[in-house]
Amino acid sequence: MTAKKYFDIIYAPLTKDNLKVIDRKYFTLIREAIKEQLQFEPDVETKNRKPLKRPVDFGADWEIRFGPNNMFRVFYETKHSINEVDILAIGVKKGNKLYIGSKEVSI
């Protein structure tokens, strides 16, 4: 049986600003969901983990959704050559609008 490949999770400095508009009570949920979803097989599509169909400004090519009513979005890229997942943005979905930090963005 082949062991799953482990990926280091690296947060871009910008993600600290993204978290400033999110209630602190969700920080543990966000951290644990990122670790659970992305430490192994971060580029395997699931119900709540999908490749982005269009390029985004911050360079991500994948997205995960989680939390109450799937309100959180984490955008990331995978670097297989160094076994690393770079978290590039953390957003909150409110209705049909997505906010990353205090800015509304379209994906």
Phi, psi and omega per residue, in radians:
M1 nan 2.329 -3.109
T2 -1.511 2.336 3.103
A3 -1.293 2.538 3.093
K4 -1.242 2.511 3.132
K5 -1.366 2.307 -3.128
Y6 -1.560 2.353 3.105
F7 -1.994 2.343 2.999
D8 -1.319 2.496 3.132
I9 -1.862 2.114 -3.105
I10 -2.043 2.229 3.128
Y11 -1.685 2.235 3.044
A12 -1.160 2.567 3.136
P13 -0.947 -0.556 -3.124
L14 -1.076 -0.444 -3.088
T15 -1.132 -0.453 3.067
K16 -1.085 -0.703 3.087
D17 -1.187 -0.639 3.112
N18 -1.049 -0.665 -3.082
L19 -1.300 -0.324 -3.100
K20 -1.068 -0.443 -3.130
V21 -1.704 0.048 3.135
I22 -1.812 2.368 3.128
D23 -1.017 2.316 -3.090
R24 -0.986 -0.455 -3.110
K25 -1.102 -0.293 -3.138
Y26 -1.656 -0.105 -3.055
F27 -1.034 -0.767 3.130
T28 -1.123 -0.753 3.101
L29 -1.009 -0.816 -3.120
I30 -1.087 -0.864 -3.124
R31 -1.049 -0.787 -3.108
E32 -1.201 -0.672 3.122
A33 -1.138 -0.727 3.110
I34 -1.075 -0.817 -3.132
K35 -1.088 -0.834 -3.103
E36 -1.106 -0.735 -3.049
Q37 -1.404 -0.522 -2.918
L38 -2.033 -0.132 -3.125
Q39 -1.178 -0.570 3.131
F40 -2.260 2.350 3.085
E41 0.938 0.967 -3.095
P42 -1.228 -0.262 -3.131
D43 -1.982 0.559 3.009
V44 -1.809 2.116 -3.084
E45 -1.199 2.363 3.069
T46 -2.317 -3.038 3.118
K47 -1.016 -0.697 -3.079
N48 -1.993 0.228 3.094
R49 -2.281 2.047 -3.035
K50 -2.451 2.597 2.993
P51 -1.258 2.537 3.114
L52 -1.321 2.444 -3.114
K53 -1.445 -0.457 3.129
R54 -2.175 2.607 3.089
P55 -1.162 2.612 3.104
V56 -2.066 2.788 -3.051
D57 -1.020 -0.590 -3.034
F58 -1.625 0.145 2.960
G59 1.545 0.043 -3.124
A60 -1.263 2.638 3.043
D61 -2.174 -0.018 3.093
W62 -2.368 2.765 3.128
E63 -2.465 2.448 2.936
I64 -2.078 2.620 3.130
R65 -2.158 2.412 3.135
F66 -2.899 3.112 3.105
G67 1.635 -3.110 3.127
P68 -1.022 2.181 -3.096
N69 0.948 0.523 -3.117
N70 0.904 0.712 -3.053
M71 -1.307 -0.340 -3.109
F72 -1.725 2.502 3.085
R73 -2.236 2.306 3.058
V74 -2.116 2.220 -3.117
F75 -1.901 2.330 -3.016
Y76 -2.653 2.921 2.996
E77 -2.269 2.654 -3.119
T78 -1.917 2.329 3.081
K79 -2.029 1.652 -3.081
H80 -1.146 -0.580 -3.070
S81 -1.087 -0.465 3.138
I82 -2.139 0.247 3.124
N83 0.879 1.015 -3.072
E84 -2.379 2.482 3.002
V85 -2.027 2.145 3.135
D86 -1.761 2.028 3.073
I87 -1.423 2.046 -3.024
L88 -1.803 -0.454 3.139
A89 -2.809 2.587 3.078
I90 -2.226 2.174 -3.066
G91 -2.220 2.974 3.111
V92 -2.204 2.261 3.109
K93 -1.679 2.147 3.090
K94 -2.166 1.885 -3.049
G95 1.138 -2.194 3.115
N96 -1.800 0.349 -3.137
K97 -2.042 2.482 3.115
L98 -1.984 2.267 3.115
Y99 -2.039 2.241 3.018
I100 -2.047 1.999 -2.943
G101 1.153 -2.349 -3.130
S102 -1.726 0.120 -3.074
K103 -1.853 2.399 3.023
E104 -1.385 2.319 3.141
V105 -2.217 2.742 3.054
S106 -1.957 2.385 -3.129
I107 -2.078 nan nan
